[in-house]
């Protein structure tokens, strides 16, 4: 398995560096969204519809990127990603002035273009990781997602600096971010090979049987794989726990217990993400020693216990909840590492389909949590995460039984 060693410096810098950039670019919107809403004085429903359109773009772009990567390879996929992101960010220089509704939808168009590029980043970088990280996959994939977390911390800080530190208007946040985008674009096209190295002949193939090797295995054939759906549904359920912290915990603390989202809510979320990001940096080493499925089942159990205690103790239990970040953090990258071993040479293509299924289900779950709050009461949307994580745990246990004959998944 000399490929991984050979791939080390150039490819690893390209993959990990771009993952920082991906997180950085994606999370700037946390600062920009409310300022856009205020500038154009739009209603929550119109703002919500824009966020919904951006989410739909994410799923559609991932599907398109899966097909594109399969056909044209990594370098051209990353060129498409950089082109869309660059165009979306640069057009903010011509962003319309406050007021008119048409201006708001122009801004929405720019954000959608950036999100389309980020969809290509998501599929390209995870696909490149699937082809490159054939040894110590859980360690390498956890590190990959740690670098995303690092970028995700830097994005809002950078946006805040542009507005508060440099005293510029919110319209300059994205154009200012073009400097790191341009630097990484140059590095990517000089340092990245046209293709990642092949994933080694020793990789196992899907146990419930559907073809061997990567030849002829397309994004569309991956979508017809029951095994790809198993992985996609597990990741969709996993995202319910993670994404709900960003989307619902602040509202839960405010509406149920009367805490201020700008102080207690922000501290709560920061603690969750600090623990979450730390686990991704160090957790991979433990997972490689303990085994992938043992680790996944342990962290699922621990997450369920912490969620249950945190909710059961009411106001006294809220500070238990962020500690689920220690455990939820490893699920997404480790499941993708299992995919590398189960699908073998076909992991890059399978991964594209898996992510599209996961994002689609994740979006449906977030919508369902909103309905849960509306019809069962504002305490129950965030609390329903326990149900999704429990369902995920059952599916991970089932997957561990099905893949028991795949020797390289421990």
C-alpha positions in Angstrom: 0.0 0.0 0.0 2.7 2.4 -1.0 0.2 4.8 -2.6 -0.7 6.6 0.6 2.9 7.3 1.5 3.6 8.5 -2.0 0.5 10.7 -1.9 1.5 12.3 1.4 2.7 15.9 1.1 1.1 17.3 -2.0 -2.3 15.5 -1.9 -2.6 15.8 1.9 -2.0 19.5 1.9 -4.5 20.0 -0.9 -7.2 17.8 0.8 -6.7 19.2 4.3 -6.1 22.8 3.2 -9.2 22.9 1.1 -11.2 21.4 3.9 -10.2 24.4 6.1 -11.3 26.7 3.3 -14.6 24.8 2.9 -15.5 25.3 6.6 -14.2 28.9 6.5 -16.4 29.8 3.5 -19.5 27.9 4.7 -19.8 29.4 8.2 -19.3 33.1 7.2 -23.0 33.1 6.5 -23.7 32.8 10.2 -22.7 36.4 10.5 -24.0 37.6 7.1 -27.5 36.1 7.1 -28.9 38.2 10.0 -27.3 41.4 8.5 -28.9 40.6 5.1 -32.3 40.1 6.8 -32.0 43.5 8.6 -30.8 45.4 5.6 -33.7 44.3 3.4 -36.2 44.1 6.3 -37.5 40.7 5.2 -39.9 38.5 7.2 -38.8 35.3 8.9 -40.8 33.3 6.3 -38.9 34.9 3.4 -35.6 34.5 5.2 -36.6 30.8 5.9 -37.4 30.3 2.3 -34.0 31.6 1.3 -32.3 29.2 3.8 -34.4 26.4 2.4 -33.3 27.2 -1.2 -29.6 27.2 -0.1 -30.2 23.8 1.5 -31.8 22.4 -1.6 -28.9 23.7 -3.7 -26.6 21.8 -1.4 -28.3 18.5 -2.1 -28.6 19.2 -5.9 -24.9 20.3 -6.1 -23.7 17.2 -4.3 -25.7 15.0 -6.7 -24.3 16.9 -9.7 -20.8 16.8 -8.2 -21.1 13.0 -7.7 -21.8 12.5 -11.5 -19.1 15.2 -12.4 -16.4 13.6 -10.3 -17.1 10.2 -11.6 -16.8 11.4 -15.2 -14.1 14.2 -15.1 -12.0 13.4 -12.0 -10.7 15.4 -9.1 -8.9 18.3 -10.7 -11.8 19.4 -12.9 -14.3 18.9 -10.0 -12.2 21.3 -7.9 -12.0 23.7 -10.8 -15.8 23.8 -11.0 -16.0 24.2 -7.1 -13.5 27.2 -7.1 -15.2 28.8 -10.2 -18.7 28.8 -8.5 -17.4 29.9 -5.1 -15.2 32.7 -6.6 -18.0 34.0 -8.8 -20.6 34.0 -5.9 -18.2 35.8 -3.6 -16.9 38.3 -6.1 -20.4 39.4 -7.1 -21.0 40.6 -3.6 -19.0 43.7 -4.6 -22.0 44.6 -6.8 -24.6 43.7 -4.1 -27.6 46.1 -4.3 -28.3 48.7 -1.7 -30.8 48.2 1.1 -34.5 48.1 0.6 -35.8 46.5 -2.5 -37.1 42.9 -2.4 -35.4 42.3 -5.8 -32.1 43.1 -4.1 -32.7 40.5 -1.4 -33.3 37.8 -4.1 -30.1 38.9 -5.9 -28.2 38.3 -2.7 -30.0 34.9 -2.4 -28.7 34.1 -5.9 -25.1 34.9 -4.9 -25.4 32.7 -1.7 -26.9 29.9 -3.8 -24.0 30.1 -6.3 -21.5 29.9 -3.4 -23.4 26.9 -1.9 -23.3 25.1 -5.3 -19.5 25.5 -5.3 -19.4 24.2 -1.7 -21.4 21.1 -2.8 -18.6 20.3 -5.3 -16.0 20.9 -2.4 -17.9 18.4 -0.2 -18.0 15.6 -2.8 -14.6 16.3 -4.2 -12.7 16.4 -0.9 -14.5 13.4 0.6 -14.1 11.5 -2.7 -10.4 12.3 -2.7 -10.1 11.2 0.9 -11.9 7.9 0.1 -9.4 7.2 -2.6 -6.3 8.3 -0.7 -7.0 7.2 2.9 -6.9 3.5 2.4 -4.7 3.0 5.5 -5.8 4.2 9.0 -9.0 5.5 7.3 -10.8 6.4 10.5 -7.8 8.5 11.7 -7.4 10.2 8.4 -11.1 10.9 7.9 -11.5 12.3 11.5 -8.5 14.6 10.8 -10.2 15.6 7.5 -13.3 16.7 9.4 -11.2 18.3 12.1 -9.8 20.6 9.5 -13.4 21.5 8.4 -14.1 22.4 12.1 -11.0 24.5 12.2 -12.2 26.5 9.1 -15.7 26.6 10.6 -14.4 28.4 13.7 -12.3 30.9 11.6 -15.2 31.8 9.2 -17.4 33.8 11.6 -14.3 35.3 13.3 -13.1 36.6 10.0 -16.5 37.9 9.0 -16.7 39.7 12.4 -13.3 41.2 11.9 -14.2 42.6 8.5 -17.3 44.3 9.9 -16.3 45.3 13.4 -12.4 45.4 13.1 -12.1 46.9 9.7 -15.4 48.8 9.9 -16.6 47.6 6.5 -20.1 46.9 5.3 -21.4 43.2 5.3 -21.2 43.3 1.5 -17.4 43.2 1.8 -17.2 40.0 3.9 -17.2 37.6 1.0 -15.0 39.7 -1.4 -12.4 39.9 1.5 -12.5 36.1 1.7 -11.4 35.8 -1.9 -7.8 36.1 -0.9 -7.6 32.6 0.8 -9.8 31.2 -1.9 -7.4 32.4 -4.6 -4.4 31.1 -2.7 -5.9 27.6 -2.3 -7.0 27.5 -5.9 -3.4 28.1 -7.1 -2.0 25.5 -4.6 -4.7 22.9 -5.7 -3.9 23.2 -9.4 -0.1 23.0 -8.9 0.1 20.4 -6.1 -2.8 18.1 -6.9 -2.4 15.3 -9.4 -5.2 14.9 -11.9 -6.4 11.9 -10.0 -5.9 10.4 -6.5 -4.0 7.2 -6.4 -6.1 4.0 -6.7 -7.4 2.6 -3.5 -5.3 -0.6 -3.6 -6.3 -4.0 -4.8 -6.6 -5.4 -1.3 -9.8 -3.5 -0.4 -12.9 -5.5 0.2 -16.0 -5.3 -1.8 -19.6 -5.0 -0.8 -20.7 -8.1 1.1 -24.3 -8.2 0.0 -23.0 -8.5 -3.4 -23.2 -6.2 -6.4 -20.3 -6.2 -8.7 -16.6 -6.0 -8.2 -14.2 -3.1 -8.7 -14.7 0.4 -9.7 -15.1 0.0 -13.5 -18.6 0.8 -14.6 -19.7 1.7 -11.1 -21.4 5.2 -11.5 -23.1 7.6 -9.2 -26.4 6.3 -10.4 -25.5 2.6 -9.9 -24.3 3.6 -6.4 -27.8 5.0 -5.7 -29.3 1.6 -6.5 -27.1 -0.1 -3.9 -28.9 -1.1 -0.7 -25.6 -0.8 1.1 -25.2 2.9 0.0 -28.7 3.6 1.4 -27.7 1.9 4.7 -24.7 4.3 5.1 -26.7 7.3 3.8 -29.5 6.8 6.3 -27.0 6.3 9.2 -25.3 9.6 8.3 -28.6 11.4 7.8 -29.6 10.4 11.4 -26.2 11.3 12.7 -26.5 14.8 11.3 -29.8 15.2 13.3 -27.8 15.3 16.5 -25.0 17.6 15.2 -27.0 20.0 13.1 -29.7 20.4 15.8 -27.2 22.0 18.1 -26.6 24.8 15.6 -30.3 25.1 14.5 -32.3 24.4 17.7 -30.3 24.5 20.9 -30.4 28.3 21.1 -34.1 28.4 20.7 -34.5 25.5 23.2 -32.6 27.4 25.9 -34.5 30.7 25.1 -38.0 29.4 24.7 -38.0 26.7 27.4 -35.7 28.2 30.0 -35.6 31.9 29.2 -31.8 32.1 28.6 -30.4 34.8 26.3 -29.1 33.2 23.0 -26.4 35.9 22.7 -24.8 34.9 26.0 -25.8 31.6 27.5 -26.8 30.2 24.1 -23.5 31.3 22.5 -21.4 29.8 25.4 -23.4 26.6 25.2 -22.8 26.2 21.4 -19.1 27.2 21.8 -18.6 24.5 24.4 -20.3 21.9 22.1 -18.0 22.8 19.1 -14.8 23.0 21.2 -15.4 19.5 22.5 -16.6 18.3 19.1 -13.5 19.6 17.2 -11.1 18.4 19.9 -12.5 14.8 19.5 -11.9 14.9 15.8 -8.3 15.9 16.3 -7.5 13.1 18.8 -10.4 10.6 18.5 -9.0 8.9 15.3 -6.1 7.4 17.2 -8.4 5.7 19.7 -10.8 4.4 17.0 -7.9 2.8 15.1 -6.9 0.9 18.3 -10.4 0.0 19.5 -12.0 -0.8 16.2 -14.5 1.1 14.0 -17.8 -0.6 15.0 -16.9 -0.9 18.7 -16.2 2.8 18.7 -19.3 3.7 16.8 -21.6 1.7 19.1 -19.9 3.1 22.2 -20.2 6.8 21.2 -23.8 6.2 20.2 -24.6 4.8 23.6 -22.8 7.6 25.4 -24.6 10.2 23.3 -28.0 8.7 24.1 -27.2 8.6 27.8 -26.0 12.2 27.9 -28.9 13.5 25.9 -31.4 11.6 28.1 -29.8 12.9 31.3 -29.5 16.5 30.0 -33.2 16.6 29.1 -34.4 14.7 32.2 -32.7 17.1 34.6 -34.4 20.1 32.9 -32.7 23.4 33.8 -30.1 21.7 35.9 -29.2 19.4 33.0 -28.5 21.8 30.2 -24.8 21.9 30.7 -24.6 18.1 30.3 -25.9 18.4 26.7 -22.8 20.1 25.0 -20.7 17.1 26.2 -22.4 15.0 23.5 -20.0 16.8 21.2 -17.2 14.5 22.5 -19.1 11.5 21.0 -21.2 12.8 18.1 -18.0 14.2 16.5 -16.6 10.8 15.4 -19.7 9.3 13.9 -19.7 11.0 10.5 -16.0 10.6 9.6 -15.8 7.0 11.0 -18.9 5.8 9.1 -17.2 7.3 5.9 -14.0 5.3 6.9 -16.1 2.1 7.1 -17.4 3.0 3.6 -13.8 3.0 2.3 -13.3 -0.6 3.6 -16.7 -2.0 2.6 -16.8 -0.5 -0.9 -13.0 -0.7 -1.6 -12.1 0.7 -5.0 -15.7 2.0 -5.4 -15.7 4.0 -2.2 -15.2 7.4 -3.9 -18.3 6.9 -6.1 -20.3 5.2 -3.3 -19.4 8.1 -1.0 -21.0 10.7 -3.4 -24.3 8.8 -3.4 -24.1 8.3 0.4 -23.6 12.0 1.1 -26.6 13.0 -1.2 -28.8 10.5 0.7 -27.5 11.8 4.0 -28.0 15.5 3.2 -31.5 14.8 1.9 -32.6 12.9 5.0 -30.8 15.4 7.2 -32.9 18.2 5.6 -36.2 16.3 6.1 -35.3 15.6 9.8 -34.6 19.3 10.4 -38.0 20.2 8.9 -39.6 17.4 11.1 -38.0 18.9 14.2 -39.5 22.3 13.3 -43.0 20.6 13.0 -42.3 18.8 16.3 -41.8 22.1 18.0 -44.9 23.5 16.5 -47.3 20.7 17.2 -45.9 19.0 20.4 -44.4 22.1 22.0 -41.2 24.0 21.8 -39.4 21.7 24.3 -39.8 18.6 22.1 -38.0 19.4 18.8 -34.5 19.4 20.3 -35.4 16.6 22.6 -36.5 14.4 19.6 -32.7 14.1 18.7 -32.6 11.1 21.2 -35.0 9.2 18.9 -32.9 9.8 15.8 -29.6 8.9 17.5 -31.3 5.7 18.9 -32.5 4.7 15.4 -28.9 5.4 14.1 -27.5 3.1 16.8 -29.7 0.2 15.8 -28.7 0.7 12.1 -25.0 0.8 13.0 -25.4 -2.4 15.0 -27.2 -4.0 12.0 -24.4 -2.8 9.6 -21.8 -4.4 11.9 -23.6 -7.8 11.6 -23.9 -7.5 7.8 -20.3 -6.5 7.3 -18.9 -9.0 9.7 -17.3 -11.0 6.9 -15.4 -7.9 5.6 -12.1 -8.6 7.2 -10.7 -5.1 7.1 -13.5 -3.5 9.1 -12.8 -4.4 12.7 
